Amino acid sequence: MDIEVPTTIEELTDNMGFYIEFLFEAGFSLISAALTLIIGMWLINRFVKGTYNYMVRRDLDATLRPFLRDILNFGLKAMLFIAVIGMVGVQMSSFIAVLGGAALAVGLALQGSLSNFAGGVIVLILKPYKVGEFIETGSIMGTVQEIQIFYTVLLTPDNKTITLPNGSMANTSIINYSRQGTRRLDMKFGVAYGSDAEKVKAILLEIANSDERVIKDKDVLVRMVEMADSSVNFNFRVWVNVSDYWPLYYDFNEKVYATFNEKGIGIPFPQMDVHLHKEK
């Protein structure tokens, strides 16, 4: 609607009805747009929450749920924003042109975020890790809590939350400790020189075979591996479920120490023999 600015009192008086009508229409448009925005945001939040709960009830892959929720949330809110802009009288053709230019500028400024978005898509497609799995990347270890649009959230064993960009996660080495379900527990025990090697091996085998958490259909390995400076070392390898790895690690240390003491097997400590030669 085109408005001509009045130059005299008479023109202002003659056009008063027109201005009142314009202000009424403009105010009505603004109020309608504001109500649409408020109600629309409320409905979108309710819809997204309901959709997420439905995905949970349908037992959809926990890795996909946060990603799809965020995509749905951003998409619906973008559509609502465009609709509200149209209600206040902004020409959509001009707005789309401006939006396209702004999108190009924002895209150049947010290359890292776009890389993270692409990385998230790659992670969801290739599945190097999933929600609930324990992984290691670089010096960081933790359980995957969420795979979001731009970031992956890990929870460390000491209850720290770490947020990692998906772009780097898609382009780095990842160790997944949970994917196979079982792990080999590798330990090394040293005994004093002069100890009966066969007796040591029998003790370690008995400890391994007596624990029900050790997977019995896979071989238990107990072998002498080296004669070190102060000890004779034995490799001790058993297969266990992932959930039993650390409990067994600590239990075996305690059992081996107690059994060696009980059976008279010496546990060495670093030592050095010094020979003194007296000159005549």
C-alpha positions in Angstrom: 0.0 0.0 0.0 1.5 3.4 -1.1 1.2 6.3 1.3 1.6 9.9 0.3 3.0 12.2 3.0 0.5 15.2 3.6 1.9 18.7 3.2 -1.0 20.7 4.6 -3.5 20.4 7.5 -6.3 20.1 5.0 -4.7 17.1 3.3 -4.1 15.5 6.7 -7.7 16.0 7.6 -9.1 14.7 4.3 -7.0 11.6 4.5 -7.4 10.8 8.2 -9.8 7.9 7.5 -7.3 6.4 5.1 -4.5 6.6 7.7 -6.6 5.1 10.4 -7.5 2.2 8.1 -3.8 1.7 7.2 -2.7 1.7 10.9 -5.5 -0.7 11.7 -4.5 -3.1 8.9 -0.8 -2.8 9.8 -1.5 -3.4 13.5 -3.8 -6.3 12.7 -1.0 -7.8 10.5 1.6 -7.4 13.2 -0.7 -8.9 15.9 -1.6 -11.8 13.6 2.1 -12.4 12.8 3.1 -12.3 16.5 0.3 -14.7 17.5 1.1 -17.0 14.6 4.8 -17.0 15.7 4.0 -17.7 19.4 1.4 -20.4 18.7 3.5 -21.9 15.9 6.5 -22.2 18.1 4.4 -23.9 20.8 2.9 -26.3 18.4 6.3 -27.1 16.8 7.8 -27.8 20.2 4.9 -30.1 21.1 5.0 -31.8 17.7 8.8 -32.4 17.8 8.6 -33.7 21.4 5.7 -36.0 20.5 7.5 -37.3 17.4 10.6 -38.0 19.4 8.6 -39.9 22.0 7.0 -41.9 19.2 10.4 -42.8 17.9 11.4 -44.0 21.3 8.2 -46.1 21.6 8.8 -47.6 18.2 12.4 -48.4 19.3 14.0 -46.5 16.5 17.8 -46.6 16.5 19.0 -44.4 19.4 21.7 -43.0 17.2 19.2 -41.6 14.7 16.7 -40.1 17.1 18.5 -36.9 18.2 19.6 -36.2 14.6 16.1 -36.6 13.2 14.6 -34.6 16.0 17.0 -31.6 15.4 16.4 -31.7 11.6 12.6 -31.7 12.1 12.8 -28.9 14.7 15.0 -26.6 12.5 13.0 -27.3 9.3 9.6 -26.5 10.8 10.8 -23.4 12.5 12.4 -22.1 9.3 9.0 -22.7 7.5 7.2 -20.8 10.3 9.6 -17.9 10.1 9.1 -17.6 6.3 5.3 -17.7 6.8 5.4 -14.9 9.5 7.6 -12.7 7.3 5.0 -13.0 4.5 2.2 -12.1 6.9 3.7 -8.7 7.8 3.8 -7.7 4.1 7.3 -8.6 3.0 7.4 -9.5 -0.7 8.5 -13.1 -0.8 10.4 -12.8 -4.1 12.6 -10.0 -2.7 12.9 -11.8 0.6 14.0 -15.0 -1.1 16.6 -13.1 -3.1 17.9 -11.4 0.0 17.8 -14.8 1.9 19.8 -16.4 -0.9 22.5 -13.8 -0.7 22.6 -14.0 3.1 22.7 -17.8 2.9 25.8 -17.6 0.7 27.5 -15.3 3.0 26.6 -17.3 6.1 27.7 -20.5 4.3 31.1 -19.0 3.7 31.4 -17.8 7.2 30.2 -21.2 8.7 32.2 -23.6 6.7 33.2 -25.4 9.9 29.5 -25.9 10.9 28.6 -27.2 7.4 31.6 -29.6 7.7 30.2 -30.8 11.0 26.8 -31.3 9.5 28.3 -33.4 6.6 30.4 -35.3 9.2 27.2 -36.1 11.2 25.6 -37.5 8.0 28.7 -39.6 7.3 28.7 -40.9 10.9 25.1 -41.9 10.7 25.5 -43.7 7.3 28.8 -45.5 8.0 28.1 -46.0 11.8 31.7 -46.2 13.1 30.0 -45.8 16.5 26.5 -45.7 17.9 24.8 -44.3 21.0 25.7 -46.4 24.1 29.1 -47.6 22.7 32.4 -46.9 24.4 35.0 -45.3 22.0 38.4 -43.7 22.0 39.5 -40.9 19.7 42.9 -39.3 20.2 43.3 -38.9 24.0 39.6 -38.9 24.7 37.6 -42.0 25.8 33.9 -42.1 26.7 30.4 -43.6 26.1 28.5 -42.0 23.2 25.4 -40.2 24.6 24.1 -38.4 21.5 24.9 -37.8 17.9 23.5 -34.4 17.1 23.5 -32.4 13.9 26.8 -30.8 14.5 28.3 -32.5 17.5 28.8 -35.9 19.2 28.4 -35.9 23.0 30.6 -38.3 25.0 30.4 -39.2 28.7 33.7 -40.1 30.2 34.2 -42.8 32.9 34.7 -40.0 35.5 31.3 -38.4 34.5 32.6 -35.6 32.3 30.6 -34.5 29.3 32.7 -33.9 26.2 31.3 -32.4 23.0 33.2 -33.2 19.8 32.6 -31.8 16.3 31.2 -34.3 13.8 33.6 -33.0 11.1 36.6 -34.2 13.0 34.9 -37.4 14.1 34.3 -38.3 10.5 38.0 -37.8 9.6 39.9 -39.3 12.5 40.8 -42.7 13.8 38.2 -44.2 16.2 38.7 -47.2 18.5 35.3 -48.8 19.3 35.6 -51.0 22.4 31.9 -52.1 22.4 31.2 -53.1 18.8 32.5 -56.8 19.1 31.0 -57.5 22.4 34.1 -59.3 23.7 37.7 -58.2 24.4 41.0 -59.9 25.1 42.3 -59.1 28.5 46.1 -58.9 28.3 48.1 -58.9 31.5 51.8 -59.5 32.5 53.0 -60.9 35.8 56.6 -61.1 36.9 58.1 -63.6 39.3 61.5 -63.9 40.9 64.4 -65.7 39.3 64.6 -69.2 40.6 60.8 -69.7 40.6 59.3 -72.9 39.1 58.0 -71.8 35.7 55.6 -74.7 35.4 54.2 -74.1 38.8 53.6 -70.4 37.9 51.9 -71.3 34.7 49.7 -73.9 36.5 48.7 -71.2 39.1 47.7 -68.7 36.5 45.8 -71.2 34.5 43.8 -72.3 37.6 43.0 -68.7 38.4 41.7 -68.1 34.8 39.7 -71.3 34.6 38.1 -70.9 38.0 36.5 -67.6 37.1 33.1 -68.0 35.4 33.4 -64.6 33.7 36.2 -65.9 31.5 34.9 -67.1 28.1 35.8 -70.8 28.1 35.4 -71.5 24.4 38.4 -69.3 23.6 41.9 -70.4 24.5 43.6 -69.1 27.7 47.2 -68.2 27.0 49.9 -68.3 29.8 53.4 -68.3 28.5 56.8 -67.1 29.6 57.5 -64.0 27.5 60.9 -62.6 28.7 63.7 -62.7 31.2 63.9 -59.1 32.3 66.5 -57.4 34.5 64.8 -58.3 37.8 62.1 -60.7 37.0 60.8 -63.6 34.7 57.7 -62.3 33.0 54.6 -64.3 32.0 51.9 -63.2 29.5 48.4 -63.9 30.7 45.6 -63.6 28.1 41.9 -64.4 28.4 38.8 -63.4 26.6 36.0 -61.7 28.4 32.8 -59.8 27.8 33.2 -56.0 27.4 31.3 -55.3 30.6 33.6 -57.7 32.6 36.9 -56.3 31.3 37.8 -53.8 34.1 36.2 -55.8 37.0 38.3 -58.9 35.9 41.4 -56.8 35.5 41.3 -55.6 39.1 40.2 -59.0 40.4 43.0 -60.9 38.7 45.6 -58.6 40.1 44.4 -59.2 43.6 44.0 -63.0 43.1 47.4 -63.5 41.5 49.1 -61.4 44.3 47.4 -63.4 47.1 48.0 -66.8 45.4 51.6 -66.2 44.7 52.2 -65.3 48.3 50.3 -68.4 49.4 52.2 -70.7 47.1 55.6 -69.2 47.9 56.2 -67.6 44.5 58.4 -64.6 44.9 57.3 -61.3 43.5 60.4 -59.4 42.5 61.3 -55.7 42.8 64.0 -53.8 40.9 67.4 -54.6 42.4 71.0 -54.3 41.4 74.1 -56.4 42.5 77.2 -54.2 43.2 80.6 -56.0 43.3 83.5 -54.2 45.0 87.1 -55.1 44.0 89.8 -54.2 46.5 93.1 -53.4 45.0 96.3 -54.8 46.8 
